[in-house]
Amino acid sequence: MLYPNRLQAALLFDRPMSDLETIVRDFARIEGMKSGAAFNIPEANPGRFYRLFNGAEELMLTFEYVDGPANVDAFRGALSSSFTGLATPDIRARIARTQSHILVEASHGVMAGVEDDPKIAAMFAAIGRPKSGATQVQFERRLAVLGLMTRVAAEQAVPLAVHWTQSDLLIGGEQCDAFAAMEPPSPLHIHPFLYGPQAAPGDRSLVGIRTFGARHWLGREILIKPNVLPWAANYETILAFLRVATMANGYVIPDGDTFGPEDRSQSFRVLHHDVGADIGYVTPEPADMPMYELVPLKYVEHGFVAPDHVPEANVFEDRAFPATIMPDDQDEKTALANEWSEKRKLAEGVGGRFEVRAKGEAGEVTPPPVPPPAPVIAPTPSQPGLPSLSGRGLRAKVFGRKEA
C-alpha cells in the first residue's frame, strides 16, 4: 500500500509509567519550535490518553498509556526476522519483562486513519472523496512526526524495546533515538528480512535480503538474492536505490538497467518482477507481491565481479553512436537513441551520469543503458553525529557489535 495513513509505534517498559502528560507537553513544545505547528486537544483522559489535532495540516496524533504488557502476537512477524536478533539479541527476554507500554500514532484527516480500512476506502472512492494524506510529502511528514513522538517518549525513560509498525521493526529502546532521527527512507522504515541456504561445513554463508516497508514508497518490495557480499553492503545498496527513487526528480531505475556510484566501484542490475513471477530462490515463492530485484555485478571493496559484468572499457559515447553498435533499421536506431536521451535526462535529474556499454566485441550484443546516480550509492548520515550505515561499519555503529 502506498503512503499508509495510520502509523503507529509501541514503546515497551519494565515498570509502570506516570509521565504521559509530560511527554505530550514536551512533544507539542518541541514540534512547535521545529515546524510552527500548533495543536489543540479535542480528547483527553489525564495520564492515560491524549488526542492532538493540528487543523492547518489536518494532522491527528494520539498518545496512549496501557498499564500492562503488550500483545505478544503483535511481534510475531518481527520476531521471525533474524535482523531483529542481530539488532537486539535479548529481545525475547525484554518482551517477557514488559509491564507497561505507550502507543503513539500519527494520521492525516479528521477520520484518524480509518480510511485505511478497505471497505471505507472503497466507499470514499465510490463517492469521489480523495484519500487523506495520500502523498509522499504527507507520508514522510507523518513518519517524521511519529519519530519525534517516539524519541520524546523514550527520553522520559529508556524503553525495553520499540515496535515500529510501518516496517514491523522491533529494536532495543537504547537504539530508538539513533534510528528515529534518520530521515526517511532509512533503516527504521525498511526492514531487511535476511534469508539464505544452510551453508555446508567450511563453506561461506550466502545471505539474501527481502525488504518490508519499501512498498509504502514504491508499491513494491526490494529483493537481493543470497550472494557472497556482506548483507550490510547489500542493504546499503537497497537504501541507495530507494533514495534515487524517492528524492526530488527521482525515478526507479528501469528494468534491465544498472546503477552504481560515479567512481565505478559498484554496479547492480535492476529487474522488475510482477506478482506471481517465478523469480527463483526467495521466500515465499513465487512472488506474492511485485518486486524490484537488485543483482550485484561489481563491488570493488569486497573483491567481487560477476561474470556478466560489462567492463568500463566498453563504454561508448551514446550521442555519437558507433555504427557497429546500432541496429541497421533506421526506425529502430532512432527509437534507441531517443530512449537513451530520455534515460540520460532522468539520471542527470538526480545529479548522476549516464553511460552505455557494449557487451562483447564489435558490438555483438547491445547492452542495457547504464545510468549511475553518483551521489547516492555511498550515502552519508542524514544528520551529523548519527550512526553511519556504510558497509562493514553497519553492525558496529548501529548495533554496537564488532565485525569479526
Disulfide bonds with the S-S distance in Angstrom:
none
